Amino acid sequence: MATYGILLLVIIVLAVLGVVVLLRQTRKHGRWGIGAVGGINCPRCGTRLEAIRAPKSVQETMWGGWTCPNCGAKVDKYGKERAA
């Protein structure tokens, strides 16, 4: 019975650490953070980017972001233009 308690404690500690990392990365606009909730505007031309997106590259698939359909600007998940 004691091993189940230890296992439960380990799972809880790992879950708390995961939430802490997620919150810190979001605040610092890091790779592992949560980006803009909902659509954003392209920083270059102002076109509204869809909230539900179709990734155009592997980078967008893994880490979020958009490619503007109007001007082709690459935008990260926080709404900032990325280097091409």
N, C-alpha and C positions, 0 to 999 in steps of 0.2 A: 504493500500500500504506500509506503514512503516513496518508492520510485515514481509513482504516478504524481505525487505532490511535487517532486523535484522536476519532473517533465513539464508539468503545468506551469511551474514557476519560470522555467527556461523559455517556454513559449510566450508567456506574458512579457518577460523582459525583452525578448526579440521583437515582439509587436510594438512595444513602447519605443524601442530604439528606432524602428522603422518609421514610426510617426514623427519622431524628433528629426530624423534626417530629412524626411519629406517636407516638414515645415521650414527647416533652415534653408533648404535648397530653393523652396518657393520664395522665401523672403529675399534671398541673395540672387534670384533669377538664375539659378544653376540648372544644369542639365537634368537632374532628377526631380525638379520641382514641378508644380502644377501651373500650367500657363493660363492664358486668358480664357475665361469661361464665357462662351458665346463668341459671336463674330467680332472682328476688329477691322479697322481701316488700314489700307496700305499706307505706309509712311511716305512713300514716294509720290503716288498719284491720288490717294484718298479714296480709292475704290473700296467698297465694303466687301470684306472677305467672308465667305460662308462659315457658319459655325460648324456645320457638318462638312468636312473637307475630304477631298480625294487626293492623297499624297502623290506628288510627282517624282519623288526620289526616295532612295533608301533612308537618307538622313531624315526626311520629313516623316517617313513611316515610323522610324524608331524614336525620334525625339520631338516630334510635333513641328508645327509651322505650316506655312502656306507658300505657294508661288502665285503671285498676282496674275489673274487672267488678262488684265488690261496692259500692264507695263512689263511684266515678267520679273518683278523684284522678288527676291527670296526674303521671307519674313519669318522670324523665329516665333516660338509659341508665346512670347511675351509682347509681341507687336513691334519689335525692333528689326530693322533691315539687317540681314546677314551679308557677309562678304560673298560674292559670287564664286 
